[in-house]
Amino acid sequence: MAELEFDRDFSPTYGKAEELAPNVRRVTCNNPGPFTFTGTNSYIVGHGRLAIIDPGPADRDHIDALMRATEGETITHILVTHTHADHSPGAQLLKERCGAPVYAEGIHRPTRPLHSDEANPLDAEGDADLEIDHFLVDGDLIEGDGWALEAVHTPGHTVNHLCFGFTNGSGLFCGDHAMAWSTSIVAPPDGSMASYMRSIEKLLQRQDQVYWPGHGGVISDPHAFLAGLKAHREKREQALIARLEAGEKSIPEMVATVYRDVDPSLHEAAALSMFAQMEYLVARGIVQCLDEAPTLEARYQLAKTGEAE
């Protein structure tokens, strides 16, 4: 299996634009944390008349930094990869400053309906208030002076996740689908492991030279990185199956073993990712749920082990 390598030494310069490529500048928001690494990366695309990808959280200091970085230029597009609180709320603040329209796939919403009495654990992270001027679908083109981007719908981390790829293949802004410091959280009902794995296959069909992620440094070998992401998820799936074979039936039982290499403070998020993996196994008929519906608290067993209890 391919190994997944991360740039854990990435160290941004907060408040200043860093040039990564002829048409790409990065400004990292000073919002480090267990789910954001060193902070959210906002990207400036083009020169003169340009786009901003992911203005970040509702952080006025960060918006000030983006305005300073583009002083004397015109922001014509505000693009959003997905509506999580660390990526999209800054769009409204930036629009108030520059007047540019907001482009996104859609507002925050779950991939599937919630089960009975199921809470949405990521509601606090969702930005349901984003005002979108132009709704994007897969394959839409966004063009400016000397640059053109294609919207690439990549659901999985969220249902409304988009990547933006230069049409000349020089690189792709991959949001949180691929992060250069950790694997992405895929948490039902917002996220879907089935969708996430299909999106990996979709990106593997492309020939983008580099990835610019929402968190962390530049991913210089996208195909190898995607292969690593796929292998990582497959490894987690096999570990989950092994716990079921050992007789464990619930996600809380399995998390401490399967995610023993993960900081305990992140086990709640790990449980959500395991739940996404479990839903994926149930949908494929490999695992059966012993309760009314697959949930974080439900009991499971391998389909081949016999009738449900």
Phi and psi in degrees as a GROMACS rama.xvg file:
@    title "Ramachandran Plot"
@    xaxis  label "Phi"
@    yaxis  label "Psi"
@TYPE xy
-68.3151  143.959  ALA-2
-91.0897  141.051  GLU-3
-95.1294  115.229  LEU-4
-109.612  138.015  GLU-5
-119.161  151.104  PHE-6
-92.4581  80.8386  ASP-7
-76.9443  -8.00566  ARG-8
-95.0626  5.8596  ASP-9
-56.9819  128.254  PHE-10
-135.208  102.842  SER-11
-80.0194  165.908  PRO-12
-103.731  103.328  THR-13
-64.8595  139.709  TYR-14
82.5015  -1.30786  GLY-15
-128.052  147.514  LYS-16
-83.2878  134.552  ALA-17
-113.921  126.698  GLU-18
-82.623  124.363  GLU-19
-106.283  -26.3508  LEU-20
-160.566  168.469  ALA-21
-51.6481  -34.0475  PRO-22
-116.913  19.2265  ASN-23
-133.47  121.267  VAL-24
-123.312  147.452  ARG-25
-120.905  133.793  ARG-26
-124.824  118.933  VAL-27
-96.46  129.592  THR-28
-73.2898  142.943  CYS-29
-83.1692  65.7808  ASN-30
-129.832  52.8512  ASN-31
-64.5618  154.485  PRO-32
176.163  177.955  GLY-33
-64.9728  -19.6546  PRO-34
-112.556  -2.16879  PHE-35
-122.271  -2.78633  THR-36
60.887  -121.627  PHE-37
-84.5288  -5.29996  THR-38
134.18  172.43  GLY-39
-84.7253  130.257  THR-40
-85.7861  123.301  ASN-41
-102.213  143.416  SER-42
-120.28  138.817  TYR-43
-104.153  120.946  ILE-44
-110.249  119.531  VAL-45
93.2984  -179.509  GLY-46
-137.32  146.98  HIS-47
83.9156  -76.4954  GLY-48
-116.625  116.684  ARG-49
-140.711  172.327  LEU-50
-117.431  150.847  ALA-51
-113.371  125.944  ILE-52
-103.243  125.432  ILE-53
57.4869  83.4733  ASP-54
-68.4846  -5.76556  PRO-55
88.5662  -160.671  GLY-56
-73.9994  177.573  PRO-57
-77.3331  72.7433  ALA-58
-121.975  105.697  ASP-59
-65.8565  -30.5734  ARG-60
-63.3812  -39.0332  ASP-61
-68.9732  -40.0848  HIS-62
-63.9794  -39.5987  ILE-63
-58.4388  -41.2194  ASP-64
-64.558  -39.621  ALA-65
-65.4687  -39.4408  LEU-66
-67.1284  -39.4828  MET-67
-64.5316  -40.2771  ARG-68
-66.57  -23.8751  ALA-69
-113.502  20.3477  THR-70
-58.2645  133.459  GLU-71
84.4982  -1.94239  GLY-72
-115.877  172.75  GLU-73
-119.044  122.68  THR-74
-83.9493  117.038  ILE-75
-103.992  -19.4412  THR-76
-141.996  140.058  HIS-77
-117.759  113.769  ILE-78
-107.313  140.488  LEU-79
-124.022  127.137  VAL-80
-75.7257  -38.1687  THR-81
-167.944  161.43  HIS-82
-97.4177  64.4587  THR-83
-102.184  155.762  HIS-84
-63.2401  -18.4081  ALA-85
-95.1729  2.93843  ASP-86
-122.155  -39.3812  HIS-87
-110.864  -26.6304  SER-88
-59.7317  -26.0543  PRO-89
-65.8291  -14.4123  GLY-90
-59.9947  -41.8941  ALA-91
-66.8434  -40.7704  GLN-92
-63.7337  -41.7772  LEU-93
-67.7658  -39.5985  LEU-94
-62.7962  -37.9001  LYS-95
-62.293  -29.1501  GLU-96
-85.7231  -34.7655  ARG-97
-119.243  -16.6342  CYS-98
80.5348  3.13925  GLY-99
-73.1693  147.126  ALA-100
-74.7851  156.749  PRO-101
-101.367  132.98  VAL-102
-117.164  128.67  TYR-103
-160.083  168.609  ALA-104
-75.5119  -41.3256  GLU-105
175.012  179.102  GLY-106
-79.7582  166.705  ILE-107
-60.3663  130.427  HIS-108
-160.878  156.644  ARG-109
-75.828  155.613  PRO-110
-67.5937  -36.91  THR-111
-135.132  164.403  ARG-112
-63.2896  149.74  PRO-113
-71.7437  143.156  LEU-114
-69.8344  166.876  HIS-115
-55.3928  127.453  SER-116
65.5816  11.995  ASP-117
-84.2408  130.058  GLU-118
-90.5687  153.059  ALA-119
-93.6844  104.147  ASN-120
-67.4578  -16.3189  PRO-121
-104.565  12.947  LEU-122
-54.678  -38.7348  ASP-123
-66.3928  -22.407  ALA-124
-91.0305  -12.591  GLU-125
-84.5605  143.353  GLY-126
-108.349  89.4637  ASP-127
-84.8571  -2.60686  ALA-128
-100.415  1.87397  ASP-129
-59.7595  128.837  LEU-130
-95.5187  112.606  GLU-131
-101.814  127.138  ILE-132
-88.2327  -33.8418  ASP-133
-134.162  117.893  HIS-134
-86.538  128.188  PHE-135
-100.675  148.21  LEU-136
-126.248  166.484  VAL-137
-54.2864  129.295  ASP-138
93.4733  -8.76393  GLY-139
-61.6045  144.965  ASP-140
-104.528  136.53  LEU-141
-120.543  119.443  ILE-142
-122.44  146.564  GLU-143
-141.413  -167.922  GLY-144
-72.0225  107.07  ASP-145
81.4642  10.6412  GLY-146
-150.596  153.389  TRP-147
-147.802  132.234  ALA-148
-119.414  145.307  LEU-149
-106.611  132.288  GLU-150
-77.6673  127.571  ALA-151
-119.971  107.671  VAL-152
-72.0936  120.166  HIS-153
-131.669  69.5444  THR-154
-65.1625  158.656  PRO-155
147.312  -68.4174  GLY-156
-61.1351  -45.3384  HIS-157
-140.233  162.581  THR-158
-70.3315  -25.6107  VAL-159
-102.614  23.4109  ASN-160
-75.1335  132.168  HIS-161
-122.47  145.415  LEU-162
-106.991  161.04  CYS-163
-129.256  117.362  PHE-164
-113.851  136.03  GLY-165
-60.9905  136.487  PHE-166
-68.8265  -15.6629  THR-167
-89.0338  4.04815  ASN-168
79.3741  7.79548  GLY-169
-73.7466  -18.4896  SER-170
172.472  164.865  GLY-171
-137.269  132.987  LEU-172
-86.4346  108.727  PHE-173
-100.53  7.29716  CYS-174
54.7598  -130.049  GLY-175
-104.349  10.078  ASP-176
-67.684  -39.148  HIS-177
-133.17  121.576  ALA-178
-116.399  140.693  MET-179
-91.1067  40.7834  ALA-180
-153.999  -16.6994  TRP-181
-166.362  168.177  SER-182
-77.377  154.554  THR-183
-75.366  144.912  SER-184
-74.2489  130.356  ILE-185
-121.132  102.506  VAL-186
-124.287  112.065  ALA-187
-62.7326  151.34  PRO-188
-89.1359  -2.30376  PRO-189
-67.542  -43.4887  ASP-190
-104.697  166.311  GLY-191
-144.673  123.099  SER-192
-67.5527  -36.2702  MET-193
-60.1956  -45.4637  ALA-194
-65.5368  -40.3057  SER-195
-61.7275  -44.5039  TYR-196
-66.9467  -37.2562  MET-197
-65.0747  -36.1534  ARG-198
-68.4594  -34.9924  SER-199
-60.3844  -46.6065  ILE-200
-62.1537  -37.4771  GLU-201
-62.7778  -45.3562  LYS-202
-69.818  -29.3868  LEU-203
-64.8245  -21.9677  LEU-204
-80.1293  -11.6756  GLN-205
-90.5187  168.104  ARG-206
-123.08  38.7584  GLN-207
-67.4222  135.164  ASP-208
-75.0809  -37.4817  GLN-209
-141.789  161.744  VAL-210
-116.239  140.102  TYR-211
-113.189  104.827  TRP-212
-86.939  167.758  PRO-213
-70.9286  -20.4471  GLY-214
-145.196  135.646  HIS-215
93.723  -176.433  GLY-216
-84.7236  -174.842  GLY-217
-68.4821  137.388  VAL-218
-95.9021  107.542  ILE-219
-86.2497  -16.6731  SER-220
-130.068  78.8476  ASP-221
-57.0614  -43.1391  PRO-222
-63.9604  -42.2861  HIS-223
-64.7284  -38.3827  ALA-224
-66.5026  -44.1588  PHE-225
-62.7203  -40.1367  LEU-226
-60.7904  -37.7441  ALA-227
-66.1386  -41.5932  GLY-228
-60.8423  -44.0684  LEU-229
-63.0484  -45.4756  LYS-230
-63.7795  -37.8959  ALA-231
-61.978  -45.7769  HIS-232
-65.7996  -38.3483  ARG-233
-65.7288  -37.0729  GLU-234
-65.0908  -43.3143  LYS-235
-62.485  -38.1376  ARG-236
-63.9599  -43.5845  GLU-237
-65.8607  -35.8976  GLN-238
-65.3468  -39.1952  ALA-239
-64.6899  -44.8295  LEU-240
-60.6586  -38.9693  ILE-241
-62.3324  -38.1916  ALA-242
-67.9268  -36.7239  ARG-243
-65.5356  -40.8797  LEU-244
-63.2376  -30.0798  GLU-245
-78.5523  -4.33059  ALA-246
102.521  -2.94738  GLY-247
-74.0146  143.996  GLU-248
-122.36  -17.0068  LYS-249
-119.63  154.477  SER-250
-62.0052  -43.7576  ILE-251
-56.6926  -35.5651  PRO-252
-62.5383  -36.8591  GLU-253
-85.6804  -28.4616  MET-254
-58.5466  -46.7074  VAL-255
-60.998  -32.2229  ALA-256
-82.3011  -51.5673  THR-257
-66.8699  -35.5565  VAL-258
-108.149  35.1166  TYR-259
-64.8814  -20.1316  ARG-260
-90.9714  6.35939  ASP-261
-107.668  139.552  VAL-262
-49.9243  126.515  ASP-263
-53.397  -27.7356  PRO-264
-66.2867  -15.9644  SER-265
-102.592  6.86949  LEU-266
-65.2647  -30.3694  HIS-267
-63.9902  -43.1956  GLU-268
-66.4017  -38.1474  ALA-269
-61.9716  -38.0655  ALA-270
-63.0033  -36.5728  ALA-271
-65.6477  -40.0388  LEU-272
-65.8809  -38.8832  SER-273
-64.06  -38.3167  MET-274
-61.122  -42.5236  PHE-275
-60.7186  -42.0851  ALA-276
-64.1939  -39.3882  GLN-277
-65.2864  -43.5392  MET-278
-57.9891  -40.1003  GLU-279
-64.2794  -41.6277  TYR-280
-67.4877  -39.3531  LEU-281
-64.0938  -43.3297  VAL-282
-62.1938  -30.3525  ALA-283
-90.3406  1.35344  ARG-284
78.4862  11.5559  GLY-285
-83.4074  -32.4854  ILE-286
-126.344  146.945  VAL-287
-117.984  144.776  GLN-288
-87.1482  132.921  CYS-289
-89.3232  -4.86028  LEU-290
-114.204  -172.068  ASP-291
-60.7566  -39.9932  GLU-292
-153.392  154.042  ALA-293
-64.1247  123.216  PRO-294
-141.764  175.302  THR-295
-62.1407  -29.4511  LEU-296
-99.0617  -7.04733  GLU-297
-67.8437  166.364  ALA-298
-104.887  148.203  ARG-299
-137.061  160.525  TYR-300
-152.971  159.664  GLN-301
-64.3302  139.133  LEU-302
-59.0099  -32.6106  ALA-303
-76.1835  -7.42441  LYS-304
-82.8796  -4.38443  THR-305
122.903  -164.512  GLY-306
-73.5558  150.487  GLU-307
-63.4299  149.217  ALA-308
